[in-house]
């Protein structure tokens, strides 16, 4: 499906209240076709996705996950299983977000549910194999009219609480913020779609540093939150901030590709100073030497 990707990124929101109605057969078929094509992440992790109808057992599995227990009446869940290790979390976040954007284009509501579902009804539904993990599932269905109204009120009350450009994007070093009007160039829209992306507890852990024709992606962990914290240990949550970086990668790459900006993902850590010991390198979008990229067109 060819869609206005930026419109879908702006349109998507976390739906917690759904109409009690099954997903139409044609929409299920379209979504399953998309899921079937999501087999390997950009960093090489193998994974599988499926669409399953919601059951009482699923609701019980969500009850211990804090606010996720308040998800009401989803028609079903998108379940994914990924081979553990390497960049599994980033790859999982990337492909699941691609599935979510497809669901949004089909008129369906979704909500990320991060947790540890390796031993649950969700694991049974997808037939989890040895060596696989299930770091998140996604509730899906038709958003209830009240859900959109509540979301608009929430957005109005909080305005745009996403971090500004100068906190997220940098040019050459982490001491030099990237300006949208000058240094961002052809990638300005891709970066803005990253900024608008969803993240666990709206922590926005991604940081992107421009290095010539390369864009280095980092994860800046939130102190006291995430992997190893008492909260995550209590709720048995996966390393969601690495998953969030995968979502950022998805928004960046898909927007870039739709705007005919060519590049490839590579893992080669640059010799650059990070702002603190909570910030670590993940991956690079490299357009160096790729003919026909938007950068070439701008500088020709």
C-alpha positions as CSV (number, residue, x, y, z in Angstrom):
1,X,0.0,0.0,0.0
2,X,1.4,3.4,-1.0
3,X,0.4,5.8,1.7
4,X,1.4,9.3,2.9
5,X,3.8,8.1,5.5
6,X,4.2,11.4,7.3
7,X,0.4,11.7,7.6
8,X,0.2,8.3,9.1
9,X,3.0,9.1,11.6
10,X,1.1,12.3,12.6
11,X,-2.3,10.5,12.7
12,X,-1.3,7.5,14.8
13,X,-1.9,7.7,18.6
14,X,-2.1,5.1,21.4
15,X,-5.7,3.8,21.5
16,X,-6.7,2.4,24.8
17,X,-10.4,2.1,24.2
18,X,-11.8,0.1,21.2
19,X,-15.2,-0.6,19.7
20,X,-16.4,-4.1,20.4
21,X,-16.2,-5.3,16.8
22,X,-14.0,-7.8,14.9
23,X,-11.6,-6.5,12.3
24,X,-13.2,-6.7,8.8
25,X,-11.9,-9.7,6.7
26,X,-10.4,-7.5,4.0
27,X,-8.5,-5.4,6.5
28,X,-7.2,-8.6,8.2
29,X,-6.0,-10.0,4.9
30,X,-4.2,-6.7,4.0
31,X,-2.5,-6.6,7.4
32,X,-1.5,-10.2,7.4
33,X,0.0,-9.7,3.9
34,X,2.2,-6.9,5.4
35,X,3.1,-9.0,8.4
36,X,4.1,-11.9,6.2
37,X,6.7,-9.7,4.5
38,X,8.4,-8.6,7.8
39,X,10.9,-11.4,8.2
40,X,14.3,-9.8,8.9
41,X,15.1,-6.5,10.5
42,X,17.5,-4.0,9.0
43,X,20.3,-5.2,11.3
44,X,19.8,-8.8,10.5
45,X,17.5,-10.2,13.3
46,X,15.1,-12.9,12.1
47,X,11.5,-12.6,13.3
48,X,7.9,-13.6,12.8
49,X,4.6,-11.7,13.2
50,X,1.0,-12.8,13.4
51,X,-2.4,-11.3,14.0
52,X,-4.5,-13.0,16.7
53,X,-8.0,-12.4,18.1
54,X,-8.2,-11.2,21.7
55,X,-9.2,-13.6,24.5
56,X,-9.8,-13.4,28.2
57,X,-6.4,-15.0,28.7
58,X,-4.7,-12.1,26.9
59,X,-6.4,-9.6,29.2
60,X,-5.1,-11.5,32.2
61,X,-1.6,-11.4,30.7
62,X,-1.7,-7.6,30.5
63,X,-3.1,-7.0,34.0
64,X,0.4,-6.9,35.7
65,X,1.8,-4.4,33.3
66,X,0.8,-1.1,35.0
67,X,-1.3,1.2,32.8
68,X,-1.4,-1.4,30.0
69,X,-4.0,-3.2,32.0
70,X,-6.4,-0.4,31.1
71,X,-6.6,-1.4,27.4
72,X,-10.3,-2.1,26.8
73,X,-12.0,-4.2,24.1
74,X,-9.2,-4.7,21.5
75,X,-10.3,-6.9,18.6
76,X,-6.9,-8.6,18.6
77,X,-3.1,-8.3,18.9
78,X,-0.2,-8.1,16.6
79,X,2.4,-10.6,18.1
80,X,6.0,-10.8,17.1
81,X,8.8,-13.2,18.1
82,X,12.4,-12.3,17.4
83,X,15.6,-14.3,17.8
84,X,17.4,-13.1,20.9
85,X,20.8,-11.4,20.8
86,X,22.6,-8.8,18.7
87,X,20.3,-6.0,17.7
88,X,17.1,-7.9,18.3
89,X,15.3,-5.1,20.2
90,X,16.1,-2.4,17.5
91,X,15.1,-4.7,14.7
92,X,11.9,-5.7,16.5
93,X,11.0,-2.0,17.1
94,X,11.6,-1.2,13.5
95,X,9.5,-3.9,12.0
96,X,6.6,-3.7,14.5
97,X,6.4,0.1,13.9
98,X,6.2,-0.6,10.2
99,X,3.3,-2.9,10.8
100,X,1.6,-0.3,13.0
101,X,1.9,2.4,10.3
102,X,0.3,-0.1,7.9
103,X,-2.6,-0.7,10.4
104,X,-3.0,3.1,10.7
105,X,-3.3,3.5,6.9
106,X,-6.0,0.8,7.0
107,X,-8.0,2.9,9.5
108,X,-7.2,0.7,12.6
109,X,-6.2,1.9,16.0
110,X,-3.2,0.5,17.9
111,X,-1.3,0.7,21.1
112,X,2.3,-0.6,21.9
113,X,2.4,-2.9,24.9
114,X,5.9,-3.4,26.1
115,X,6.6,-6.2,28.4
116,X,8.0,-9.7,28.7
117,X,5.6,-12.1,27.0
118,X,7.9,-15.0,26.4
119,X,5.8,-17.1,28.8
120,X,2.3,-16.1,28.2
121,X,-0.8,-16.7,26.1
122,X,0.8,-14.6,23.4
123,X,3.8,-17.0,23.2
124,X,1.4,-19.9,22.7
125,X,-0.5,-18.1,19.9
126,X,2.6,-17.5,17.9
127,X,4.2,-20.8,18.7
128,X,7.3,-19.3,20.3
129,X,10.5,-21.3,19.4
130,X,13.6,-21.9,21.4
131,X,15.9,-18.8,21.3
132,X,13.0,-16.4,20.5
133,X,11.7,-13.6,22.7
134,X,8.5,-11.6,22.6
135,X,9.5,-8.1,23.9
136,X,6.1,-6.4,23.0
137,X,2.7,-6.9,21.5
138,X,0.4,-4.4,19.9
139,X,-3.3,-4.1,20.7
140,X,-5.4,-3.4,17.6
141,X,-9.0,-2.8,16.6
142,X,-11.4,0.1,15.7
143,X,-10.9,3.0,18.0
144,X,-14.0,3.9,20.0
145,X,-15.2,7.5,19.3
146,X,-14.4,8.4,23.0
147,X,-10.8,7.3,22.4
148,X,-10.1,10.0,19.8
149,X,-11.9,12.7,22.0
150,X,-9.7,11.7,25.0
151,X,-6.6,11.8,22.9
152,X,-7.3,15.3,21.6
153,X,-7.9,16.5,25.1
154,X,-4.7,14.9,26.3
155,X,-2.7,16.5,23.5
156,X,-4.3,19.9,24.2
157,X,-3.5,19.6,27.9
158,X,0.1,18.5,27.4
159,X,0.6,20.4,24.1
160,X,3.6,19.0,22.3
161,X,5.8,17.5,25.1
162,X,8.2,16.0,22.7
163,X,11.8,17.2,23.0
164,X,12.9,20.0,20.7
165,X,15.4,19.6,17.9
166,X,18.3,21.0,19.9
167,X,17.9,18.2,22.5
168,X,17.8,15.3,20.0
169,X,19.8,16.1,16.8
170,X,23.4,17.2,16.6
171,X,26.0,18.3,14.0
172,X,29.5,16.9,14.2
173,X,29.5,16.6,18.0
174,X,27.1,16.5,20.9
175,X,28.1,20.0,21.7
176,X,26.7,21.4,18.5
177,X,22.9,21.2,18.0
178,X,21.7,20.6,14.5
179,X,19.6,23.4,12.9
180,X,16.6,22.4,10.9
181,X,16.9,25.1,8.3
182,X,20.6,24.7,7.5
183,X,22.4,21.5,8.5
184,X,19.4,19.1,8.3
185,X,19.0,19.7,4.6
186,X,17.2,17.0,2.7
187,X,16.7,15.0,5.9
188,X,14.7,17.6,7.8
189,X,11.4,15.8,7.3
190,X,12.9,12.4,8.3
191,X,14.3,13.9,11.5
192,X,11.0,15.5,12.3
193,X,9.2,12.2,11.9
194,X,11.7,10.7,14.3
195,X,10.9,13.5,16.8
196,X,7.2,12.7,16.5
197,X,7.7,9.0,17.1
198,X,6.2,7.1,20.1
199,X,8.4,5.9,22.9
200,X,7.9,4.2,26.3
201,X,6.7,6.8,28.8
202,X,7.5,9.4,26.2
203,X,11.2,9.3,27.2
204,X,12.5,9.8,23.6
205,X,15.9,8.1,24.2
206,X,17.1,8.5,20.6
207,X,19.9,10.9,19.7
208,X,21.1,11.4,16.1
209,X,24.4,13.0,15.2
210,X,25.2,14.1,11.6
211,X,28.7,13.3,10.5
212,X,29.1,14.4,6.9
213,X,26.9,12.1,4.9
214,X,26.4,9.7,7.8
215,X,23.7,9.9,10.5
216,X,24.8,8.1,13.7
217,X,22.0,6.9,16.0
218,X,22.6,6.7,19.7
219,X,20.5,5.6,22.7
220,X,20.6,7.9,25.7
221,X,19.2,6.0,28.6
222,X,16.9,7.8,31.1
223,X,18.5,7.7,34.5
224,X,16.5,5.4,36.9
225,X,14.4,4.1,34.0
226,X,14.7,1.1,31.8
227,X,17.0,-1.8,31.8
228,X,18.0,-2.8,35.4
229,X,15.7,-0.3,37.2
230,X,13.4,-1.6,40.0
231,X,10.4,-0.5,38.0
232,X,11.3,-2.5,34.9
233,X,12.3,-5.5,37.0
234,X,9.0,-5.4,38.9
235,X,6.9,-5.3,35.8
236,X,9.2,-7.7,33.8
237,X,9.5,-5.2,31.0
238,X,11.9,-5.6,28.1
239,X,14.7,-3.1,27.2
240,X,12.2,-0.7,25.8
241,X,14.6,2.2,25.2
242,X,16.5,0.1,22.6
243,X,13.2,-0.8,21.1
244,X,12.4,2.9,20.9
245,X,15.5,3.5,18.9
246,X,14.2,0.9,16.4
247,X,11.0,2.9,16.1
248,X,13.1,6.0,15.4
249,X,15.1,4.1,12.7
250,X,11.9,3.1,11.1
251,X,10.5,6.6,10.9
252,X,13.8,7.9,9.6
253,X,14.4,5.3,6.9
254,X,10.9,5.0,5.6
255,X,10.5,8.8,5.4
256,X,13.9,9.1,3.7
257,X,13.1,6.4,1.2
258,X,9.7,7.9,0.4
259,X,11.4,11.2,-0.3
260,X,14.0,9.4,-2.6
261,X,16.9,9.8,-0.1
262,X,19.0,6.7,-0.4
263,X,21.2,5.1,2.3
264,X,22.0,1.9,4.1
265,X,22.3,0.8,7.7
266,X,25.8,0.0,8.9
267,X,27.2,-0.7,12.4
268,X,30.6,1.0,12.8
269,X,31.0,3.1,15.9
270,X,32.6,6.5,15.2
271,X,35.4,7.9,17.3
272,X,33.1,10.6,18.8
273,X,32.7,11.7,22.4
274,X,29.3,11.0,24.0
275,X,27.8,13.4,26.5
276,X,27.6,10.9,29.3
277,X,28.0,7.3,30.2
278,X,24.3,6.7,29.7
279,X,24.6,7.4,25.9
280,X,25.8,4.6,23.6
281,X,26.1,4.1,19.9
282,X,23.6,1.9,18.0
283,X,23.8,2.2,14.2
284,X,24.5,4.5,11.3
285,X,22.5,5.5,8.3
286,X,25.1,6.0,5.6
287,X,24.5,7.7,2.3
288,X,28.2,8.2,1.5
289,X,29.0,7.2,-2.0
290,X,25.4,6.2,-2.9
291,X,24.5,7.7,-6.2
292,X,21.2,9.5,-6.7
293,X,20.7,10.4,-3.1
294,X,18.9,13.6,-2.2
295,X,22.2,15.0,-0.9
296,X,23.7,14.6,-4.3
297,X,20.8,16.4,-5.9
298,X,21.1,19.3,-3.4
299,X,24.8,19.7,-4.0
300,X,24.9,19.1,-7.7
